[in-house]
Amino acid sequence: MTLLSRLHRFHQRHPWSHNDHYGPWTADSVIASGARSVLDVGCGTGNLAALLHRRGATVTGLEPDPATARTAAERFADNPAVTIVQASFAERDRRRRWDAITLVAVLHHLPLVPTLRELRGCLTPGGRLVVVGCYRENGPVDRLANLPAALANPIMALAKHPARAAEPPSHMTAPTADPQETLSDIRSAATQELPGARIRRRLFWRYTLVYDAPA
């Protein structure tokens, strides 16, 4: 059994969300831009939407998975500042523009270059795009860069979920997919479609991308 396989099995027994780990950073990045209206693409059960709302934003969450969207909609049923729509990014209201758009572990489910182009067009002037994404490991540099994550992951798992889980929590049950693009691919696409975007490799097999539309 490979190291990654062992880590995956351990993570199933002690589940914690790598994506939620970046929730506060994502919300802070959005609010720092002055955004008031936010589109959260692939909102899941609404953990990021809740953070954004607590920081004063009005949020529209798109979630294509019916069961996950239903859970999120029930969560915010009495909150007029958060709207959950069962829809994919392609099914969004194309007339709308938002002050900020967030995608957390979502971009790799979509065609990279066309989606970045469309996201740019969905922002208001001066609007901000914030992405926490997954990338395909490619070569020794990536393996070396991800070594700290492999070492820290079980420690975080025991700290956040010390008891063995019989099943994953609801916010970790949405459909997943393996990323196809490398970090180099993503940087190249961003250079083409989002001039000035800031991309950083992050811990736990993630990268972040922040792009500010021209004012």
C-alpha positions as protocol buffer text, in pm:
chain_id: "A"
residue {
  index: 1
  type: MET
  ca { x: 0 y: 0 z: 0 }
}
residue {
  index: 2
  type: THR
  ca { x: 140 y: 342 z: -97 }
}
residue {
  index: 3
  type: LEU
  ca { x: 182 y: 631 z: 144 }
}
residue {
  index: 4
  type: LEU
  ca { x: -100 y: 824 z: -24 }
}
residue {
  index: 5
  type: SER
  ca { x: -331 y: 523 z: 6 }
}
residue {
  index: 6
  type: ARG
  ca { x: -254 y: 495 z: 377 }
}
residue {
  index: 7
  type: LEU
  ca { x: -317 y: 868 z: 423 }
}
residue {
  index: 8
  type: HIS
  ca { x: -647 y: 841 z: 237 }
}
residue {
  index: 9
  type: ARG
  ca { x: -766 y: 555 z: 460 }
}
residue {
  index: 10
  type: PHE
  ca { x: -658 y: 743 z: 772 }
}
residue {
  index: 11
  type: HIS
  ca { x: -840 y: 1054 z: 649 }
}
residue {
  index: 12
  type: GLN
  ca { x: -1159 y: 852 z: 599 }
}
residue {
  index: 13
  type: ARG
  ca { x: -1142 y: 737 z: 961 }
}
residue {
  index: 14
  type: HIS
  ca { x: -1069 y: 1089 z: 1089 }
}
residue {
  index: 15
  type: PRO
  ca { x: -1228 y: 1319 z: 830 }
}
residue {
  index: 16
  type: TRP
  ca { x: -1163 y: 1691 z: 816 }
}
residue {
  index: 17
  type: SER
  ca { x: -1213 y: 1931 z: 528 }
}
residue {
  index: 18
  type: HIS
  ca { x: -907 y: 2069 z: 352 }
}
residue {
  index: 19
  type: ASN
  ca { x: -1143 y: 2310 z: 179 }
}
residue {
  index: 20
  type: ASP
  ca { x: -1297 y: 2445 z: 501 }
}
residue {
  index: 21
  type: HIS
  ca { x: -943 y: 2498 z: 627 }
}
residue {
  index: 22
  type: TYR
  ca { x: -919 y: 2780 z: 370 }
}
residue {
  index: 23
  type: GLY
  ca { x: -1268 y: 2916 z: 439 }
}
residue {
  index: 24
  type: PRO
  ca { x: -1161 y: 3203 z: 668 }
}
residue {
  index: 25
  type: TRP
  ca { x: -882 y: 3304 z: 430 }
}
residue {
  index: 26
  type: THR
  ca { x: -1126 y: 3301 z: 137 }
}
residue {
  index: 27
  type: ALA
  ca { x: -1387 y: 3508 z: 321 }
}
residue {
  index: 28
  type: ASP
  ca { x: -1124 y: 3757 z: 438 }
}
residue {
  index: 29
  type: SER
  ca { x: -992 y: 3793 z: 83 }
}
residue {
  index: 30
  type: VAL
  ca { x: -1341 y: 3866 z: -46 }
}
residue {
  index: 31
  type: ILE
  ca { x: -1435 y: 4118 z: 223 }
}
residue {
  index: 32
  type: ALA
  ca { x: -1098 y: 4294 z: 195 }
}
residue {
  index: 33
  type: SER
  ca { x: -1193 y: 4387 z: -162 }
}
residue {
  index: 34
  type: GLY
  ca { x: -1504 y: 4571 z: -39 }
}
residue {
  index: 35
  type: ALA
  ca { x: -1738 y: 4320 z: -205 }
}
residue {
  index: 36
  type: ARG
  ca { x: -2100 y: 4314 z: -98 }
}
residue {
  index: 37
  type: SER
  ca { x: -2256 y: 4070 z: -347 }
}
residue {
  index: 38
  type: VAL
  ca { x: -2081 y: 3734 z: -380 }
}
residue {
  index: 39
  type: LEU
  ca { x: -2135 y: 3436 z: -608 }
}
residue {
  index: 40
  type: ASP
  ca { x: -2012 y: 3113 z: -448 }
}
residue {
  index: 41
  type: VAL
  ca { x: -1977 y: 2856 z: -726 }
}
residue {
  index: 42
  type: GLY
  ca { x: -2013 y: 2498 z: -604 }
}
residue {
  index: 43
  type: CYS
  ca { x: -2120 y: 2613 z: -258 }
}
residue {
  index: 44
  type: GLY
  ca { x: -2163 y: 2264 z: -112 }
}
residue {
  index: 45
  type: THR
  ca { x: -2363 y: 2266 z: 210 }
}
residue {
  index: 46
  type: GLY
  ca { x: -2292 y: 2637 z: 259 }
}
residue {
  index: 47
  type: ASN
  ca { x: -2000 y: 2660 z: 502 }
}
residue {
  index: 48
  type: LEU
  ca { x: -1828 y: 2937 z: 306 }
}
residue {
  index: 49
  type: ALA
  ca { x: -2158 y: 3113 z: 240 }
}
residue {
  index: 50
  type: ALA
  ca { x: -2215 y: 3126 z: 616 }
}
residue {
  index: 51
  type: LEU
  ca { x: -1870 y: 3280 z: 672 }
}
residue {
  index: 52
  type: LEU
  ca { x: -1927 y: 3538 z: 400 }
}
residue {
  index: 53
  type: HIS
  ca { x: -2268 y: 3628 z: 538 }
}
residue {
  index: 54
  type: ARG
  ca { x: -2129 y: 3674 z: 889 }
}
residue {
  index: 55
  type: ARG
  ca { x: -1884 y: 3923 z: 738 }
}
residue {
  index: 56
  type: GLY
  ca { x: -2167 y: 4125 z: 586 }
}
residue {
  index: 57
  type: ALA
  ca { x: -2194 y: 3990 z: 230 }
}
residue {
  index: 58
  type: THR
  ca { x: -2504 y: 3894 z: 37 }
}
residue {
  index: 59
  type: VAL
  ca { x: -2440 y: 3551 z: -113 }
}
residue {
  index: 60
  type: THR
  ca { x: -2576 y: 3353 z: -405 }
}
residue {
  index: 61
  type: GLY
  ca { x: -2462 y: 2991 z: -386 }
}
residue {
  index: 62
  type: LEU
  ca { x: -2467 y: 2762 z: -690 }
}
residue {
  index: 63
  type: GLU
  ca { x: -2464 y: 2387 z: -623 }
}
residue {
  index: 64
  type: PRO
  ca { x: -2533 y: 2133 z: -900 }
}
residue {
  index: 65
  type: ASP
  ca { x: -2569 y: 1826 z: -675 }
}
residue {
  index: 66
  type: PRO
  ca { x: -2940 y: 1799 z: -580 }
}
residue {
  index: 67
  type: ALA
  ca { x: -2895 y: 1649 z: -233 }
}
residue {
  index: 68
  type: THR
  ca { x: -2617 y: 1890 z: -138 }
}
residue {
  index: 69
  type: ALA
  ca { x: -2811 y: 2190 z: -272 }
}
residue {
  index: 70
  type: ARG
  ca { x: -3118 y: 2082 z: -74 }
}
residue {
  index: 71
  type: THR
  ca { x: -2914 y: 2065 z: 247 }
}
residue {
  index: 72
  type: ALA
  ca { x: -2773 y: 2413 z: 186 }
}
residue {
  index: 73
  type: ALA
  ca { x: -3114 y: 2558 z: 97 }
}
residue {
  index: 74
  type: GLU
  ca { x: -3266 y: 2422 z: 417 }
}
residue {
  index: 75
  type: ARG
  ca { x: -2979 y: 2567 z: 615 }
}
residue {
  index: 76
  type: PHE
  ca { x: -3049 y: 2920 z: 488 }
}
residue {
  index: 77
  type: ALA
  ca { x: -3425 y: 2892 z: 447 }
}
residue {
  index: 78
  type: ASP
  ca { x: -3488 y: 3181 z: 688 }
}
residue {
  index: 79
  type: ASN
  ca { x: -3196 y: 3395 z: 574 }
}
residue {
  index: 80
  type: PRO
  ca { x: -3283 y: 3636 z: 290 }
}
residue {
  index: 81
  type: ALA
  ca { x: -2915 y: 3737 z: 252 }
}
residue {
  index: 82
  type: VAL
  ca { x: -2816 y: 3388 z: 131 }
}
residue {
  index: 83
  type: THR
  ca { x: -2978 y: 3233 z: -177 }
}
residue {
  index: 84
  type: ILE
  ca { x: -2901 y: 2875 z: -279 }
}
residue {
  index: 85
  type: VAL
  ca { x: -2968 y: 2776 z: -639 }
}
residue {
  index: 86
  type: GLN
  ca { x: -2946 y: 2418 z: -759 }
}
residue {
  index: 87
  type: ALA
  ca { x: -2749 y: 2490 z: -1074 }
}
residue {
  index: 88
  type: SER
  ca { x: -2410 y: 2458 z: -1232 }
}
residue {
  index: 89
  type: PHE
  ca { x: -2196 y: 2756 z: -1324 }
}
residue {
  index: 90
  type: ALA
  ca { x: -2315 y: 2718 z: -1684 }
}
residue {
  index: 91
  type: GLU
  ca { x: -2676 y: 2750 z: -1562 }
}
residue {
  index: 92
  type: ARG
  ca { x: -2620 y: 3074 z: -1368 }
}
residue {
  index: 93
  type: ASP
  ca { x: -2816 y: 3391 z: -1432 }
}
residue {
  index: 94
  type: ARG
  ca { x: -2604 y: 3533 z: -1713 }
}
residue {
  index: 95
  type: ARG
  ca { x: -2748 y: 3881 z: -1668 }
}
residue {
  index: 96
  type: ARG
  ca { x: -2597 y: 3917 z: -1321 }
}
residue {
  index: 97
  type: ARG
  ca { x: -2259 y: 4057 z: -1224 }
}
residue {
  index: 98
  type: TRP
  ca { x: -2105 y: 4014 z: -879 }
}
residue {
  index: 99
  type: ASP
  ca { x: -1859 y: 4211 z: -667 }
}
residue {
  index: 100
  type: ALA
  ca { x: -1679 y: 3885 z: -589 }
}
residue {
  index: 101
  type: ILE
  ca { x: -1685 y: 3523 z: -701 }
}
residue {
  index: 102
  type: THR
  ca { x: -1548 y: 3229 z: -506 }
}
residue {
  index: 103
  type: LEU
  ca { x: -1466 y: 2875 z: -613 }
}
residue {
  index: 104
  type: VAL
  ca { x: -1331 y: 2630 z: -356 }
}
residue {
  index: 105
  type: ALA
  ca { x: -1221 y: 2293 z: -499 }
}
residue {
  index: 106
  type: VAL
  ca { x: -1452 y: 2354 z: -794 }
}
residue {
  index: 107
  type: LEU
  ca { x: -1248 y: 2486 z: -1086 }
}
residue {
  index: 108
  type: HIS
  ca { x: -1099 y: 2145 z: -1168 }
}
residue {
  index: 109
  type: HIS
  ca { x: -1453 y: 2018 z: -1237 }
}
residue {
  index: 110
  type: LEU
  ca { x: -1488 y: 2273 z: -1518 }
}
residue {
  index: 111
  type: PRO
  ca { x: -1306 y: 2344 z: -1847 }
}
residue {
  index: 112
  type: LEU
  ca { x: -1020 y: 2564 z: -1730 }
}
residue {
  index: 113
  type: VAL
  ca { x: -964 y: 2832 z: -1994 }
}
residue {
  index: 114
  type: PRO
  ca { x: -1329 y: 2895 z: -2095 }
}
residue {
  index: 115
  type: THR
  ca { x: -1434 y: 2905 z: -1729 }
}
residue {
  index: 116
  type: LEU
  ca { x: -1168 y: 3161 z: -1635 }
}
residue {
  index: 117
  type: ARG
  ca { x: -1281 y: 3375 z: -1929 }
}
residue {
  index: 118
  type: GLU
  ca { x: -1645 y: 3354 z: -1820 }
}
residue {
  index: 119
  type: LEU
  ca { x: -1561 y: 3422 z: -1457 }
}
residue {
  index: 120
  type: ARG
  ca { x: -1380 y: 3740 z: -1560 }
}
residue {
  index: 121
  type: GLY
  ca { x: -1694 y: 3851 z: -1741 }
}
residue {
  index: 122
  type: CYS
  ca { x: -1914 y: 3788 z: -1435 }
}
residue {
  index: 123
  type: LEU
  ca { x: -1733 y: 4042 z: -1218 }
}
residue {
  index: 124
  type: THR
  ca { x: -1836 y: 4401 z: -1167 }
}
residue {
  index: 125
  type: PRO
  ca { x: -1564 y: 4662 z: -1241 }
}
residue {
  index: 126
  type: GLY
  ca { x: -1302 y: 4622 z: -970 }
}
residue {
  index: 127
  type: GLY
  ca { x: -1456 y: 4292 z: -862 }
}
residue {
  index: 128
  type: ARG
  ca { x: -1249 y: 4010 z: -714 }
}
residue {
  index: 129
  type: LEU
  ca { x: -1221 y: 3642 z: -805 }
}
residue {
  index: 130
  type: VAL
  ca { x: -1094 y: 3412 z: -529 }
}
residue {
  index: 131
  type: VAL
  ca { x: -1013 y: 3050 z: -607 }
}
residue {
  index: 132
  type: VAL
  ca { x: -893 y: 2772 z: -381 }
}
residue {
  index: 133
  type: GLY
  ca { x: -813 y: 2495 z: -625 }
}
residue {
  index: 134
  type: CYS
  ca { x: -673 y: 2147 z: -668 }
}
residue {
  index: 135
  type: TYR
  ca { x: -399 y: 2057 z: -914 }
}
residue {
  index: 136
  type: ARG
  ca { x: -246 y: 1741 z: -1053 }
}
residue {
  index: 137
  type: GLU
  ca { x: 87 y: 1653 z: -899 }
}
residue {
  index: 138
  type: ASN
  ca { x: 351 y: 1641 z: -1168 }
}
residue {
  index: 139
  type: GLY
  ca { x: 712 y: 1553 z: -1103 }
}
residue {
  index: 140
  type: PRO
  ca { x: 958 y: 1566 z: -813 }
}
residue {
  index: 141
  type: VAL
  ca { x: 910 y: 1937 z: -740 }
}
residue {
  index: 142
  type: ASP
  ca { x: 542 y: 1884 z: -665 }
}
residue {
  index: 143
  type: ARG
  ca { x: 611 y: 1572 z: -460 }
}
residue {
  index: 144
  type: LEU
  ca { x: 869 y: 1757 z: -252 }
}
residue {
  index: 145
  type: ALA
  ca { x: 643 y: 2060 z: -209 }
}
residue {
  index: 146
  type: ASN
  ca { x: 357 y: 1835 z: -92 }
}
residue {
  index: 147
  type: LEU
  ca { x: 566 y: 1644 z: 161 }
}
residue {
  index: 148
  type: PRO
  ca { x: 482 y: 1885 z: 448 }
}
residue {
  index: 149
  type: ALA
  ca { x: 111 y: 1831 z: 375 }
}
residue {
  index: 150
  type: ALA
  ca { x: 153 y: 1454 z: 392 }
}
residue {
  index: 151
  type: LEU
  ca { x: 322 y: 1489 z: 730 }
}
residue {
  index: 152
  type: ALA
  ca { x: 79 y: 1747 z: 871 }
}
residue {
  index: 153
  type: ASN
  ca { x: -240 y: 1586 z: 745 }
}
residue {
  index: 154
  type: PRO
  ca { x: -271 y: 1306 z: 1006 }
}
residue {
  index: 155
  type: ILE
  ca { x: -184 y: 1549 z: 1285 }
}
residue {
  index: 156
  type: MET
  ca { x: -463 y: 1784 z: 1173 }
}
residue {
  index: 157
  type: ALA
  ca { x: -700 y: 1490 z: 1137 }
}
residue {
  index: 158
  type: LEU
  ca { x: -645 y: 1376 z: 1495 }
}
residue {
  index: 159
  type: ALA
  ca { x: -670 y: 1732 z: 1624 }
}
residue {
  index: 160
  type: LYS
  ca { x: -994 y: 1812 z: 1440 }
}
residue {
  index: 161
  type: HIS
  ca { x: -1160 y: 1468 z: 1450 }
}
residue {
  index: 162
  type: PRO
  ca { x: -998 y: 1250 z: 1716 }
}
residue {
  index: 163
  type: ALA
  ca { x: -1281 y: 995 z: 1726 }
}
residue {
  index: 164
  type: ARG
  ca { x: -1318 y: 744 z: 1444 }
}
residue {
  index: 165
  type: ALA
  ca { x: -1602 y: 835 z: 1208 }
}
residue {
  index: 166
  type: ALA
  ca { x: -1858 y: 581 z: 1094 }
}
residue {
  index: 167
  type: GLU
  ca { x: -1923 y: 794 z: 785 }
}
residue {
  index: 168
  type: PRO
  ca { x: -1806 y: 1130 z: 649 }
}
residue {
  index: 169
  type: PRO
  ca { x: -1989 y: 1446 z: 758 }
}
residue {
  index: 170
  type: SER
  ca { x: -2253 y: 1581 z: 519 }
}
residue {
  index: 171
  type: HIS
  ca { x: -2034 y: 1869 z: 400 }
}
residue {
  index: 172
  type: MET
  ca { x: -1779 y: 1617 z: 272 }
}
residue {
  index: 173
  type: THR
  ca { x: -2015 y: 1400 z: 66 }
}
residue {
  index: 174
  type: ALA
  ca { x: -2052 y: 1606 z: -253 }
}
residue {
  index: 175
  type: PRO
  ca { x: -1922 y: 1441 z: -573 }
}
residue {
  index: 176
  type: THR
  ca { x: -1548 y: 1477 z: -629 }
}
residue {
  index: 177
  type: ALA
  ca { x: -1312 y: 1447 z: -925 }
}
residue {
  index: 178
  type: ASP
  ca { x: -936 y: 1418 z: -967 }
}
residue {
  index: 179
  type: PRO
  ca { x: -773 y: 1733 z: -1109 }
}
residue {
  index: 180
  type: GLN
  ca { x: -630 y: 1702 z: -1460 }
}
residue {
  index: 181
  type: GLU
  ca { x: -435 y: 2028 z: -1488 }
}
residue {
  index: 182
  type: THR
  ca { x: -94 y: 2081 z: -1332 }
}
residue {
  index: 183
  type: LEU
  ca { x: -7 y: 2397 z: -1145 }
}
residue {
  index: 184
  type: SER
  ca { x: 193 y: 2503 z: -1450 }
}
residue {
  index: 185
  type: ASP
  ca { x: -117 y: 2457 z: -1668 }
}
residue {
  index: 186
  type: ILE
  ca { x: -320 y: 2671 z: -1431 }
}
residue {
  index: 187
  type: ARG
  ca { x: -58 y: 2947 z: -1422 }
}
residue {
  index: 188
  type: SER
  ca { x: -47 y: 2956 z: -1802 }
}
residue {
  index: 189
  type: ALA
  ca { x: -426 y: 2974 z: -1832 }
}
residue {
  index: 190
  type: ALA
  ca { x: -444 y: 3251 z: -1573 }
}
residue {
  index: 191
  type: THR
  ca { x: -174 y: 3450 z: -1752 }
}
residue {
  index: 192
  type: GLN
  ca { x: -383 y: 3426 z: -2068 }
}
residue {
  index: 193
  type: GLU
  ca { x: -727 y: 3499 z: -1924 }
}
residue {
  index: 194
  type: LEU
  ca { x: -667 y: 3682 z: -1594 }
}
residue {
  index: 195
  type: PRO
  ca { x: -375 y: 3924 z: -1634 }
}
residue {
  index: 196
  type: GLY
  ca { x: -229 y: 4013 z: -1298 }
}
residue {
  index: 197
  type: ALA
  ca { x: -377 y: 3716 z: -1112 }
}
residue {
  index: 198
  type: ARG
  ca { x: -178 y: 3610 z: -804 }
}
residue {
  index: 199
  type: ILE
  ca { x: -130 y: 3235 z: -771 }
}
residue {
  index: 200
  type: ARG
  ca { x: 31 y: 3063 z: -473 }
}
residue {
  index: 201
  type: ARG
  ca { x: 95 y: 2700 z: -395 }
}
residue {
  index: 202
  type: ARG
  ca { x: -63 y: 2614 z: -61 }
}
residue {
  index: 203
  type: LEU
  ca { x: -55 y: 2340 z: 197 }
}
residue {
  index: 204
  type: PHE
  ca { x: -281 y: 2032 z: 168 }
}
residue {
  index: 205
  type: TRP
  ca { x: -263 y: 1993 z: -209 }
}
residue {
  index: 206
  type: ARG
  ca { x: -421 y: 2328 z: -284 }
}
residue {
  index: 207
  type: TYR
  ca { x: -335 y: 2651 z: -461 }
}
residue {
  index: 208
  type: THR
  ca { x: -496 y: 2992 z: -435 }
}
residue {
  index: 209
  type: LEU
  ca { x: -570 y: 3240 z: -711 }
}
residue {
  index: 210
  type: VAL
  ca { x: -679 y: 3600 z: -657 }
}
residue {
  index: 211
  type: TYR
  ca { x: -771 y: 3824 z: -949 }
}
residue {
  index: 212
  type: ASP
  ca { x: -899 y: 4181 z: -938 }
}
residue {
  index: 213
  type: ALA
  ca { x: -1090 y: 4303 z: -1243 }
}
residue {
  index: 214
  type: PRO
  ca { x: -995 y: 4645 z: -1379 }
}
residue {
  index: 215
  type: ALA
  ca { x: -1191 y: 4924 z: -1216 }
}
